Every structure is written in structure tokens, then in C-alpha cells.
Amino acid sequence: MAATLKRVAWRSSAASEFARLASELSDSGLETRFVHGMKQVGVPVQQQVTIDGHRIDGRVGDSLLVQLDGFEFHSSAQDRRRDLEADARLVLRGYVVLRFDYFQVFFRWEYVVETILMAIAQGLHRREIR
């Protein structure tokens, strides 16, 4: 998929740049934006980690999990309930789960960065997992 995106003749430089940055691990432009943005501020992110049978969009360190909610897979009450239940199971296992939506990642980026850096400053990315 990433190779295909790179061959498209994009009309805008922003779209072209996202296509260039896309990796096979990103399920969406939302994930590409997040991972690239974290890299720019020096925060490495592991993508598509499976924990407790649930795919995690990004893991920072050992225990800080980031879930990104786009519109396609998070639009119904059933989807939201499934996500909340998965988050609760992860928290009970000792993880910290931060969830950001499309609007926050694309239009409130400073908030996302500040939140993640504050979590790291508190050591929430390095916890003993049960």
C-alpha cells in the first residue's frame, strides 16, 4: 500500500508528503501523521503492537499505549463500547492508554504532543506490567 501511495500524482504538497511518509504499518493517514509527528519531537513509537488480543496503534516505551480514533472504525456506539472495554482491560493489566481522535491529531497537535510528553515525564511509559 505504501509503495502504491508513493506512485500517485498528488495534487497538493501536503498529500504528497504524507504519501512519502506512509509505511506498511500505518492503517491510515491519521497514524502516519501521529508517528511522524512523534518522531519529529524525539519520541519513538512502535506501531501495530498486539496486546490482550487487541491491536494497539502505538506504544511508547513499555507501557504507554496510544489509540487513534479515525472516523471509519470508530463511528458507532458499538465501536466506542468495544474500545472502552479494551482500554479497561489494558489499564487493569498495568498499561496507560491515551486515546486521540482525528481532530486532535490534525488540528490540536500541540495538545497531543504536550499530553504524551507529560506522560513520559511522569514515567508512565516505563511501568512494571502485570
N, CA, C and O atoms as a MOPAC input file, in Angstrom:
PM7 MOZYME 1SCF
protein

 N      0.81800 1    -1.18900 1     0.00000 1
 C      0.00000 1     0.00000 1     0.00000 1
 C      0.86700 1     1.26100 1     0.00000 1
 O      0.60500 1     2.18500 1    -0.77000 1
 N      1.88500 1     1.31200 1     0.84300 1
 C      2.74900 1     2.49800 1     0.90800 1
 C      3.42800 1     2.74400 1    -0.43700 1
 O      3.55400 1     3.89000 1    -0.86900 1
 N      3.86400 1     1.68100 1    -1.09600 1
 C      4.51500 1     1.82800 1    -2.40100 1
 C      3.52900 1     2.39000 1    -3.42700 1
 O      3.90400 1     3.21300 1    -4.26200 1
 N      2.29400 1     1.95500 1    -3.36800 1
 C      1.26700 1     2.45300 1    -4.27900 1
 C      1.01600 1     3.94000 1    -4.05000 1
 O      0.90900 1     4.70900 1    -5.00500 1
 N      0.92300 1     4.34400 1    -2.78200 1
 C      0.68400 1     5.75500 1    -2.46700 1
 C      1.79000 1     6.64800 1    -3.01100 1
 O      1.53600 1     7.77000 1    -3.44800 1
 N      3.00800 1     6.14300 1    -2.98200 1
 C      4.14800 1     6.93900 1    -3.44400 1
 C      4.12300 1     7.16600 1    -4.95700 1
 O      4.74500 1     8.10600 1    -5.45300 1
 N      3.40500 1     6.31100 1    -5.69400 1
 C      3.34900 1     6.44300 1    -7.15700 1
 C      2.22400 1     7.35200 1    -7.64300 1
 O      2.17800 1     7.69900 1    -8.82300 1
 N      1.32400 1     7.73800 1    -6.75400 1
 C      0.19400 1     8.58600 1    -7.14300 1
 C      0.68400 1    10.00900 1    -7.41800 1
 O      1.55900 1    10.51200 1    -6.71400 1
 N      0.13000 1    10.64500 1    -8.42500 1
 C      0.45000 1    12.04300 1    -8.73700 1
 C     -0.47500 1    12.93500 1    -7.90400 1
 O     -1.54300 1    13.33500 1    -8.36900 1
 N     -0.07100 1    13.23500 1    -6.70300 1
 C     -0.88200 1    14.01300 1    -5.76600 1
 C     -0.98200 1    15.46300 1    -6.22500 1
 O     -0.03900 1    16.00000 1    -6.80700 1
 N     -2.12000 1    16.09100 1    -5.96500 1
 C     -2.34500 1    17.48100 1    -6.37100 1
 C     -1.83700 1    18.48500 1    -5.34600 1
 O     -1.57800 1    19.63900 1    -5.68700 1
 N     -1.69400 1    18.06500 1    -4.10400 1
 C     -1.20900 1    19.00300 1    -3.08800 1
 C      0.10900 1    18.50300 1    -2.51200 1
 O      0.37200 1    17.30100 1    -2.47200 1
 N      0.92000 1    19.43400 1    -2.07300 1
 C      2.21200 1    19.04400 1    -1.48600 1
 C      2.01500 1    18.32900 1    -0.15400 1
 O      2.81300 1    17.46200 1     0.20200 1
 N      0.95400 1    18.68300 1     0.59300 1
 C      0.69700 1    18.02000 1     1.87400 1
 C      0.36000 1    16.54400 1     1.65800 1
 O      0.87400 1    15.67800 1     2.36600 1
 N     -0.49500 1    16.26300 1     0.69000 1
 C     -0.86100 1    14.87400 1     0.39200 1
 C      0.35500 1    14.09800 1    -0.09100 1
 O      0.56100 1    12.94700 1     0.29600 1
 N      1.14700 1    14.72200 1    -0.92400 1
 C      2.36100 1    14.08800 1    -1.43300 1
 C      3.32100 1    13.75100 1    -0.29000 1
 O      3.92900 1    12.68000 1    -0.26700 1
 N      3.44600 1    14.68000 1     0.65200 1
 C      4.33300 1    14.46000 1     1.80400 1
 C      3.84400 1    13.30700 1     2.66800 1
 O      4.65100 1    12.48300 1     3.09900 1
 N      2.53700 1    13.22700 1     2.93500 1
 C      2.01400 1    12.10700 1     3.72700 1
 C      2.21700 1    10.78700 1     3.01100 1
 O      2.53700 1     9.78400 1     3.65000 1
 N      2.04200 1    10.76300 1     1.71400 1
 C      2.26400 1     9.53300 1     0.95200 1
 C      3.72500 1     9.10200 1     1.04900 1
 O      4.02200 1     7.91100 1     1.14400 1
 N      4.62700 1    10.06700 1     1.02500 1
 C      6.05200 1     9.76100 1     1.14500 1
 C      6.38100 1     9.17300 1     2.51900 1
 O      7.24400 1     8.30100 1     2.63100 1
 N      5.70400 1     9.64200 1     3.55200 1
 C      5.97600 1     9.20900 1     4.92400 1
 C      5.28500 1     7.90400 1     5.30100 1
 O      5.67900 1     7.25600 1     6.27100 1
 N      4.26600 1     7.51300 1     4.55300 1
 C      3.47200 1     6.33100 1     4.89800 1
 C      4.33100 1     5.07900 1     4.93800 1
 O      5.23600 1     4.89100 1     4.12500 1
 N      4.02200 1     4.23400 1     5.90200 1
 C      4.70400 1     2.94600 1     5.99900 1
 C      3.66000 1     1.83900 1     5.92100 1
 O      2.46000 1     2.09800 1     6.00900 1
 N      4.11300 1     0.63300 1     5.76000 1
 C      3.20500 1    -0.51100 1     5.70600 1
 C      2.49500 1    -0.72700 1     7.04300 1
 O      1.47300 1    -1.41200 1     7.09500 1
 N      3.02400 1    -0.15000 1     8.12100 1
 C      2.42000 1    -0.32300 1     9.44100 1
 C      1.26300 1     0.63400 1     9.69300 1
 O      0.42400 1     0.36700 1    10.55400 1
 N      1.20000 1     1.72300 1     8.97300 1
 C      0.13000 1     2.69500 1     9.18600 1
 C     -1.12800 1     2.25100 1     8.46000 1
 O     -1.11200 1     1.97300 1     7.26100 1
 N     -2.22700 1     2.19000 1     9.22200 1
 C     -3.51900 1     1.83500 1     8.63600 1
 C     -4.21500 1     3.04200 1     8.02800 1
 O     -5.20900 1     2.89500 1     7.31600 1
 N     -3.69400 1     4.24600 1     8.30700 1
 C     -4.37600 1     5.45000 1     7.84500 1
 C     -3.41600 1     6.63600 1     7.85000 1
 O     -2.31000 1     6.56200 1     8.38500 1
 N     -3.86600 1     7.72600 1     7.24300 1
 C     -3.10800 1     8.96700 1     7.29600 1
 C     -3.01200 1     9.48700 1     8.71800 1
 O     -2.03300 1    10.14000 1     9.08000 1
 N     -4.01300 1     9.20200 1     9.51700 1
 C     -4.00900 1     9.59000 1    10.92500 1
 C     -2.81800 1     8.97100 1    11.64500 1
 O     -2.10900 1     9.65800 1    12.38000 1
 N     -2.59600 1     7.69000 1    11.43900 1
 C     -1.45400 1     7.00900 1    12.07100 1
 C     -0.13100 1     7.52600 1    11.51800 1
 O      0.82900 1     7.69400 1    12.27000 1
 N     -0.07200 1     7.77800 1    10.22500 1
 C      1.14600 1     8.31300 1     9.62200 1
 C      1.47800 1     9.66300 1    10.24100 1
 O      2.62500 1     9.91000 1    10.61400 1
 N      0.48900 1    10.53400 1    10.35200 1
 C      0.69200 1    11.86100 1    10.94800 1
 C      1.18800 1    11.73200 1    12.38800 1
 O      2.11800 1    12.43100 1    12.79000 1
 N      0.57500 1    10.84700 1    13.15800 1
 C      0.95400 1    10.68300 1    14.56200 1
 C      2.39500 1    10.18900 1    14.69800 1
 O      3.19300 1    10.78600 1    15.42200 1
 N      2.72000 1     9.11600 1    14.01200 1
 C      4.05700 1     8.52400 1    14.14600 1
 C      5.13300 1     9.49000 1    13.66500 1
 O      6.16400 1     9.65200 1    14.31800 1
 N      4.89700 1    10.12900 1    12.52700 1
 C      5.87400 1    11.08800 1    12.00800 1
 C      6.02500 1    12.27600 1    12.96100 1
 O      7.13900 1    12.73300 1    13.21800 1
 N      4.90800 1    12.77000 1    13.47900 1
 C      4.95600 1    13.89100 1    14.41400 1
 C      5.70100 1    13.55100 1    15.69300 1
 O      6.44500 1    14.38000 1    16.21800 1
 N      5.50800 1    12.34600 1    16.19500 1
 C      6.22500 1    11.91800 1    17.40500 1
 C      7.72100 1    11.79700 1    17.12100 1
 O      8.55200 1    12.16300 1    17.95200 1
 N      8.05000 1    11.28200 1    15.94500 1
 C      9.45800 1    11.17900 1    15.56000 1
 C     10.11600 1    12.55700 1    15.52900 1
 O     11.26700 1    12.70900 1    15.93800 1
 N      9.38800 1    13.55200 1    15.04700 1
 C      9.92000 1    14.91400 1    14.97100 1
 C     10.23500 1    15.50000 1    16.34500 1
 O     11.12100 1    16.34700 1    16.46300 1
 N      9.52100 1    15.06000 1    17.38700 1
 C      9.80100 1    15.56500 1    18.73400 1
 C     10.65500 1    14.58000 1    19.54100 1
 O     10.82700 1    14.74600 1    20.74800 1
 N     11.18700 1    13.55500 1    18.86600 1
 C     12.11300 1    12.63500 1    19.51900 1
 C     11.48500 1    11.50600 1    20.31100 1
 O     12.13200 1    10.92400 1    21.18200 1
 N     10.22800 1    11.18800 1    20.01700 1
 C      9.54100 1    10.10800 1    20.73400 1
 C      9.35300 1     8.93300 1    19.78100 1
 O      8.55000 1     9.01000 1    18.85200 1
 N     10.09500 1     7.83900 1    20.00800 1
 C      9.91000 1     6.66300 1    19.15000 1
 C      8.60300 1     5.93800 1    19.48300 1
 O      8.23300 1     5.79600 1    20.64900 1
 N      7.92200 1     5.49000 1    18.44600 1
 C      6.63800 1     4.80800 1    18.59500 1
 C      6.70900 1     3.45700 1    17.89700 1
 O      7.10900 1     3.37200 1    16.73600 1
 N      6.32300 1     2.41100 1    18.60300 1
 C      6.17800 1     1.09300 1    17.97700 1
 C      4.73900 1     1.00700 1    17.48400 1
 O      3.80200 1     1.24900 1    18.24400 1
 N      4.56800 1     0.66600 1    16.22800 1
 C      3.23700 1     0.59900 1    15.64200 1
 C      2.68200 1    -0.81100 1    15.61300 1
 O      3.42200 1    -1.79200 1    15.54700 1
 N      1.35600 1    -0.88800 1    15.66300 1
 C      0.60000 1    -2.12100 1    15.48400 1
 C      1.08200 1    -3.25900 1    16.37900 1
 O      1.32600 1    -4.37100 1    15.91000 1
 N      1.21300 1    -2.97400 1    17.64600 1
 C      1.57200 1    -3.97700 1    18.64800 1
 C      0.27500 1    -4.65400 1    19.08900 1
 O     -0.73000 1    -3.97600 1    19.30100 1
 N      0.28200 1    -5.97200 1    19.23000 1
 C     -0.90700 1    -6.68300 1    19.70000 1
 C     -0.73500 1    -7.01100 1    21.17600 1
 O      0.23200 1    -7.66100 1    21.57100 1
 N     -1.68100 1    -6.55700 1    21.98000 1
 C     -1.68500 1    -6.82300 1    23.41900 1
 C     -3.09300 1    -7.24000 1    23.80100 1
 O     -4.06300 1    -6.57900 1    23.43000 1
 N     -3.20800 1    -8.33500 1    24.54200 1
 C     -4.51200 1    -8.81600 1    25.00400 1
 C     -5.46400 1    -9.04000 1    23.82700 1
 O     -6.67000 1    -8.82500 1    23.94500 1
 N     -4.91000 1    -9.47300 1    22.69300 1
 C     -5.72100 1    -9.74500 1    21.52100 1
 C     -6.25100 1    -8.50700 1    20.82000 1
 O     -7.12700 1    -8.61100 1    19.96100 1
 N     -5.73100 1    -7.33300 1    21.17500 1
 C     -6.21400 1    -6.07300 1    20.62000 1
 C     -5.05000 1    -5.33100 1    19.98400 1
 O     -4.00500 1    -5.16300 1    20.61400 1
 N     -5.21600 1    -4.88400 1    18.73900 1
 C     -4.14900 1    -4.13000 1    18.07200 1
 C     -4.05500 1    -2.72100 1    18.63700 1
 O     -5.05200 1    -2.01100 1    18.76100 1
 N     -2.84400 1    -2.34100 1    18.97200 1
 C     -2.57200 1    -1.02100 1    19.52000 1
 C     -1.92900 1    -0.18400 1    18.41400 1
 O     -0.98500 1    -0.63400 1    17.76300 1
 N     -2.43300 1     1.01900 1    18.20300 1
 C     -1.90300 1     1.88000 1    17.14600 1
 C     -0.45900 1     2.28100 1    17.42000 1
 O      0.35600 1     2.32800 1    16.49900 1
 N     -0.13600 1     2.57100 1    18.67900 1
 C      1.23000 1     2.96900 1    19.00500 1
 C      1.56700 1     2.68300 1    20.45500 1
 O      0.74000 1     2.87300 1    21.34700 1
 N      2.79300 1     2.22300 1    20.68300 1
 C      3.28600 1     2.01900 1    22.05100 1
 C      4.55100 1     2.84500 1    22.20700 1
 O      5.45300 1     2.80300 1    21.37100 1
 N      4.59400 1     3.59300 1    23.29400 1
 C      5.75900 1     4.38000 1    23.64100 1
 C      6.36500 1     3.73600 1    24.87600 1
 O      5.69900 1     3.59200 1    25.90200 1
 N      7.62400 1     3.35200 1    24.77600 1
 C      8.25200 1     2.65200 1    25.89000 1
 C      7.59600 1     1.30100 1    26.10600 1
 O      7.17800 1     0.63800 1    25.15600 1
 N      7.51000 1     0.89900 1    27.37200 1
 C      6.94300 1    -0.40500 1    27.70000 1
 C      5.43100 1    -0.38300 1    27.89300 1
 O      4.75100 1    -1.37300 1    27.62400 1
 N      4.90600 1     0.75700 1    28.36500 1
 C      3.53700 1     0.69300 1    28.86000 1
 C      2.62600 1     1.85600 1    28.50100 1
 O      1.48200 1     1.88600 1    28.95500 1
 N      3.07900 1     2.79800 1    27.71600 1
 C      2.22100 1     3.90700 1    27.30100 1
 C      1.64000 1     3.56000 1    25.93200 1
 O      2.35800 1     3.50800 1    24.93400 1
 N      0.34600 1     3.32900 1    25.90400 1
 C     -0.33000 1     2.91400 1    24.68200 1
 C     -1.14900 1     4.06900 1    24.12800 1
 O     -1.83900 1     4.76900 1    24.86900 1
 N     -1.06500 1     4.26000 1    22.81900 1
 C     -1.79600 1     5.33800 1    22.16000 1
 C     -2.73500 1     4.71800 1    21.13400 1
 O     -2.31800 1     3.95700 1    20.26100 1
 N     -4.01000 1     5.06400 1    21.26200 1
 C     -5.01800 1     4.63400 1    20.30900 1
 C     -5.51600 1     5.86100 1    19.55700 1
 O     -5.75700 1     6.91300 1    20.14800 1
 N     -5.66300 1     5.71000 1    18.25600 1
 C     -6.07100 1     6.81600 1    17.39300 1
 C     -7.42700 1     6.49800 1    16.78400 1
 O     -7.60800 1     5.46700 1    16.13500 1
 N     -8.36200 1     7.38500 1    17.00000 1
 C     -9.72600 1     7.15400 1    16.55200 1
 C    -10.06200 1     7.97100 1    15.31900 1
 O    -10.35700 1     9.16300 1    15.40000 1
 N    -10.01100 1     7.30300 1    14.17700 1
 C    -10.48000 1     7.92600 1    12.94100 1
 C    -11.97800 1     7.72200 1    12.83400 1
 O    -12.60600 1     7.19900 1    13.75400 1
 N    -12.54400 1     8.12600 1    11.72800 1
 C    -13.99500 1     8.02600 1    11.57100 1
 C    -14.44700 1     6.64600 1    11.11100 1
 O    -15.52600 1     6.18900 1    11.48700 1
 N    -13.63700 1     5.98700 1    10.31000 1
 C    -14.07200 1     4.74200 1     9.67400 1
 C    -14.39200 1     3.64000 1    10.68000 1
 O    -15.41600 1     2.97000 1    10.55100 1
 N    -13.53100 1     3.44100 1    11.68000 1
 C    -13.71800 1     2.31800 1    12.60100 1
 C    -14.18200 1     2.75500 1    13.98500 1
 O    -14.17100 1     1.94900 1    14.91600 1
 N    -14.58400 1     3.99900 1    14.13900 1
 C    -14.96900 1     4.48900 1    15.46000 1
 C    -16.22500 1     5.35300 1    15.39900 1
 O    -16.34700 1     6.32800 1    16.14000 1
 N    -17.14400 1     5.00100 1    14.53200 1
 C    -18.29600 1     5.88100 1    14.32500 1
 C    -19.56600 1     5.41500 1    15.03400 1
 O    -20.48400 1     6.21500 1    15.21000 1
 N    -19.64700 1     4.17300 1    15.43700 1
 C    -20.87500 1     3.68800 1    16.06600 1
 C    -20.70600 1     3.53800 1    17.57800 1
 O    -19.59100 1     3.48700 1    18.09600 1
 N    -21.82700 1     3.47200 1    18.25800 1
 C    -21.81100 1     3.25500 1    19.71100 1
 C    -21.17200 1     1.90600 1    20.03400 1
 O    -20.46700 1     1.77500 1    21.03400 1
 N    -21.41300 1     0.91900 1    19.20200 1
 C    -20.82300 1    -0.40900 1    19.40500 1
 C    -19.29700 1    -0.34900 1    19.30400 1
 O    -18.60000 1    -0.97400 1    20.10300 1
 N    -18.77500 1     0.40100 1    18.32400 1
 C    -17.32200 1     0.56700 1    18.17900 1
 C    -16.74400 1     1.24300 1    19.41400 1
 O    -15.72300 1     0.81100 1    19.95000 1
 N    -17.40400 1     2.30500 1    19.86000 1
 C    -16.93300 1     3.05100 1    21.03000 1
 C    -16.93300 1     2.16200 1    22.27400 1
 O    -15.98100 1     2.19600 1    23.05200 1
 N    -17.96900 1     1.38300 1    22.46800 1
 C    -18.07500 1     0.46900 1    23.61200 1
 C    -16.95200 1    -0.57500 1    23.57000 1
 O    -16.32700 1    -0.85900 1    24.59100 1
 N    -16.70300 1    -1.14100 1    22.39100 1
 C    -15.61600 1    -2.11700 1    22.23400 1
 C    -14.28100 1    -1.50200 1    22.62900 1
 O    -13.48900 1    -2.12800 1    23.33400 1
 N    -14.02800 1    -0.26800 1    22.17300 1
 C    -12.77300 1     0.41700 1    22.50800 1
 C    -12.65300 1     0.66600 1    24.00400 1
 O    -11.58500 1     0.45700 1    24.58100 1
 N    -13.72700 1     1.10900 1    24.63600 1
 C    -13.70000 1     1.37600 1    26.07700 1
 C    -13.43600 1     0.10000 1    26.86700 1
 O    -12.69100 1     0.11700 1    27.84700 1
 N    -14.04100 1    -0.99800 1    26.45000 1
 C    -13.81600 1    -2.27800 1    27.13400 1
 C    -12.36900 1    -2.73600 1    26.98000 1
 O    -11.76700 1    -3.22900 1    27.93300 1
 N    -11.81700 1    -2.57400 1    25.78800 1
 C    -10.41100 1    -2.94100 1    25.56300 1
 C     -9.49000 1    -2.05500 1    26.39400 1
 O     -8.52600 1    -2.54600 1    26.98200 1
 N     -9.77500 1    -0.75500 1    26.44900 1
 C     -8.96800 1     0.16000 1    27.27100 1
 C     -8.99000 1    -0.26200 1    28.73300 1
 O     -7.95000 1    -0.27200 1    29.39100 1
 N    -10.16900 1    -0.61300 1    29.24500 1
 C    -10.28600 1    -1.02200 1    30.64900 1
 C     -9.44200 1    -2.26400 1    30.92500 1
 O     -8.75900 1    -2.32800 1    31.94600 1
 N     -9.48100 1    -3.24600 1    30.03100 1
 C     -8.66300 1    -4.45800 1    30.22000 1
 C     -7.18100 1    -4.12000 1    30.23200 1
 O     -6.42300 1    -4.67100 1    31.03100 1
 N     -6.76700 1    -3.22300 1    29.35800 1
 C     -5.35000 1    -2.83500 1    29.29700 1
 C     -4.92600 1    -2.09100 1    30.56100 1
 O     -3.84300 1    -2.33700 1    31.09000 1
 N     -5.76100 1    -1.19600 1    31.04000 1
 C     -5.44800 1    -0.46500 1    32.27500 1
 C     -5.32800 1    -1.43800 1    33.44700 1
 O     -4.42900 1    -1.29300 1    34.27600 1
 N     -6.20700 1    -2.41100 1    33.52700 1
 C     -6.14800 1    -3.39700 1    34.60900 1
 C     -4.89400 1    -4.25900 1    34.54000 1
 O     -4.49300 1    -4.84700 1    35.54500 1
 N     -4.27900 1    -4.34100 1    33.38100 1
 C     -3.01300 1    -5.07500 1    33.22400 1
 C     -1.79900 1    -4.18500 1    33.47000 1
 O     -0.66500 1    -4.65500 1    33.36600 1
 N     -2.01100 1    -2.91000 1    33.79500 1
 C     -0.90900 1    -2.01800 1    34.13900 1
 C     -0.48200 1    -1.04600 1    33.06500 1
 O      0.49000 1    -0.31300 1    33.24900 1
 N     -1.18300 1    -1.02400 1    31.95100 1
 C     -0.85300 1    -0.08200 1    30.87500 1
 C     -1.54500 1     1.25600 1    31.10400 1
 O     -2.54500 1     1.34200 1    31.81700 1
 N     -1.00000 1     2.28100 1    30.49500 1
 C     -1.65000 1     3.59000 1    30.43800 1
 C     -2.11900 1     3.75300 1    29.00100 1
 O     -1.33700 1     3.59600 1    28.06400 1
 N     -3.39000 1     4.06800 1    28.83100 1
 C     -3.96400 1     4.20100 1    27.49100 1
 C     -4.37200 1     5.65500 1    27.26500 1
 O     -5.16600 1     6.21500 1    28.02100 1
 N     -3.82100 1     6.24900 1    26.22200 1
 C     -4.23100 1     7.57900 1    25.78600 1
 C     -4.90700 1     7.42300 1    24.43700 1
 O     -4.40900 1     6.71900 1    23.55800 1
 N     -6.03100 1     8.07800 1    24.28300 1
 C     -6.81100 1     7.96200 1    23.05200 1
 C     -7.00000 1     9.35900 1    22.46700 1
 O     -7.45400 1    10.27300 1    23.15600 1
 N     -6.64900 1     9.51400 1    21.19200 1
 C     -6.78600 1    10.79400 1    20.49500 1
 C     -7.61900 1    10.57200 1    19.24300 1
 O     -7.57700 1     9.49800 1    18.64100 1
 N     -8.37300 1    11.58900 1    18.85500 1
 C     -9.17100 1    11.46800 1    17.64000 1
 C     -8.54500 1    12.25000 1    16.48900 1
 O     -7.53600 1    12.93400 1    16.65500 1
 N     -9.15100 1    12.13300 1    15.35400 1
 C     -8.65900 1    12.76000 1    14.12900 1
 C     -8.45800 1    14.25900 1    14.31500 1
 O     -7.40900 1    14.79500 1    13.95700 1
 N     -9.45300 1    14.93200 1    14.87100 1
 C     -9.38100 1    16.38100 1    15.04000 1
 C     -8.18200 1    16.77700 1    15.89700 1
 O     -7.47000 1    17.72600 1    15.57100 1
 N     -7.95900 1    16.05800 1    16.98300 1
 C     -6.83400 1    16.38100 1    17.86400 1
 C     -5.49800 1    16.20200 1    17.14300 1
 O     -4.62300 1    17.06200 1    17.24300 1
 N     -5.33500 1    15.11200 1    16.43000 1
 C     -4.06200 1    14.82600 1    15.76600 1
 C     -3.78000 1    15.82600 1    14.64600 1
 O     -2.63200 1    16.23300 1    14.46000 1
 N     -4.79200 1    16.22200 1    13.91000 1
 C     -4.55500 1    17.12800 1    12.79300 1
 C     -4.70300 1    18.60900 1    13.13000 1
 O     -4.08100 1    19.45200 1    12.48400 1
 N     -5.51800 1    18.93700 1    14.13200 1
 C     -5.79000 1    20.34600 1    14.39400 1
 C     -5.44200 1    20.82000 1    15.80800 1
 O     -5.47700 1    22.01700 1    16.09100 1
 N     -5.10800 1    19.88400 1    16.68800 1
 C     -4.68400 1    20.24800 1    18.04300 1
 C     -3.40700 1    19.48600 1    18.38300 1
 O     -3.26100 1    18.95000 1    19.48100 1
 N     -2.49600 1    19.44700 1    17.43100 1
 C     -1.27000 1    18.66700 1    17.55100 1
 C     -0.47700 1    19.02400 1    18.80700 1
 O      0.08700 1    18.14400 1    19.45800 1
 N     -0.43300 1    20.29800 1    19.14500 1
 C      0.32900 1    20.72300 1    20.32700 1
 C     -0.21000 1    20.04600 1    21.58000 1
 O      0.56100 1    19.67200 1    22.46300 1
 N     -1.53100 1    19.88600 1    21.66600 1
 C     -2.15100 1    19.19300 1    22.80400 1
 C     -1.70100 1    17.73800 1    22.85800 1
 O     -1.37200 1    17.23100 1    23.93100 1
 N     -1.68400 1    17.07000 1    21.72200 1
 C     -1.26600 1    15.66400 1    21.66600 1
 C      0.18100 1    15.53400 1    22.13900 1
 O      0.48900 1    14.68700 1    22.97800 1
 N      1.06100 1    16.36700 1    21.60400 1
 C      2.47800 1    16.32800 1    21.98300 1
 C      2.63100 1    16.61200 1    23.47000 1
 O      3.33800 1    15.88600 1    24.16900 1
 N      1.98500 1    17.64800 1    23.95500 1
 C      2.07900 1    18.01900 1    25.36800 1
 C      1.61500 1    16.87100 1    26.26700 1
 O      2.25100 1    16.58000 1    27.28000 1
 N      0.52800 1    16.23100 1    25.90600 1
 C     -0.01800 1    15.13100 1    26.70700 1
 C      0.95800 1    13.95900 1    26.75200 1
 O      1.19800 1    13.39100 1    27.81800 1
 N      1.51600 1    13.59900 1    25.61000 1
 C      2.44300 1    12.46700 1    25.57000 1
 C      3.73900 1    12.79700 1    26.30700 1
 O      4.25700 1    11.96600 1    27.05400 1
 N      4.25800 1    13.99200 1    26.10300 1
 C      5.49100 1    14.37000 1    26.80900 1
 C      5.27200 1    14.43200 1    28.31700 1
 O      6.17600 1    14.08500 1    29.07700 1
 N      4.09800 1    14.86400 1    28.77200 1
 C      3.78800 1    14.88300 1    30.20600 1
 C      3.71500 1    13.45800 1    30.75100 1
 O      4.19000 1    13.19300 1    31.85500 1
 N      3.12900 1    12.55000 1    29.99300 1
 C      3.06300 1    11.15400 1    30.41900 1
 C      4.47500 1    10.56300 1    30.54100 1
 O      4.77200 1     9.84900 1    31.49900 1
 N      5.32700 1    10.86100 1    29.58000 1
 C      6.71600 1    10.38500 1    29.62000 1
 C      7.44300 1    10.99600 1    30.81100 1
 O      8.17700 1    10.29700 1    31.51000 1
 N      7.25000 1    12.29800 1    31.05200 1
 C      7.90200 1    12.97500 1    32.17800 1
 C      7.49600 1    12.34100 1    33.50800 1
 O      8.27000 1    12.35800 1    34.46500 1
 N      6.29600 1    11.78900 1    33.57200 1
 C      5.81100 1    11.12700 1    34.78700 1
 C      6.24300 1     9.65400 1    34.85300 1
 O      5.93200 1     8.95400 1    35.81700 1
 N      6.95200 1     9.19900 1    33.83300 1
 C      7.41400 1     7.81400 1    33.81800 1
 C      6.34800 1     6.80400 1    33.45500 1
 O      6.51500 1     5.60800 1    33.69300 1
 N      5.25500 1     7.27200 1    32.88300 1
 C      4.15400 1     6.35700 1    32.56100 1
 C      4.47300 1     5.41900 1    31.41100 1
 O      3.74500 1     4.45500 1    31.17400 1
 N      5.54200 1     5.69000 1    30.70300 1
 C      5.96500 1     4.81600 1    29.60100 1
 C      6.86500 1     3.68800 1    30.10800 1
 O      7.19800 1     2.77800 1    29.34800 1
 N      7.25400 1     3.73500 1    31.35800 1
 C      8.13600 1     2.72200 1    31.95600 1
 C      7.53700 1     2.21400 1    33.25800 1
 O      7.92100 1     2.64900 1    34.34300 1
 N      6.62000 1     1.31500 1    33.14400 1
 C      5.95300 1     0.75000 1    34.31700 1
 C      6.08800 1    -0.76000 1    34.30100 1
 O      6.24400 1    -1.37700 1    33.24700 1
 N      6.02600 1    -1.33600 1    35.47400 1
 C      6.00100 1    -2.79600 1    35.55500 1
 C      4.62800 1    -3.28600 1    35.12600 1
 O      3.61100 1    -2.90700 1    35.70800 1
 N      4.60700 1    -4.11500 1    34.12100 1
 C      3.34800 1    -4.62800 1    33.58300 1
 C      2.98000 1    -5.91700 1    34.30700 1
 O      3.82000 1    -6.79500 1    34.50200 1
 N      1.73000 1    -6.01800 1    34.69600 1
 C      1.25700 1    -7.22200 1    35.38600 1
 C      0.74400 1    -8.23900 1    34.41700 1
 O      0.30700 1    -9.31500 1    34.82500 1

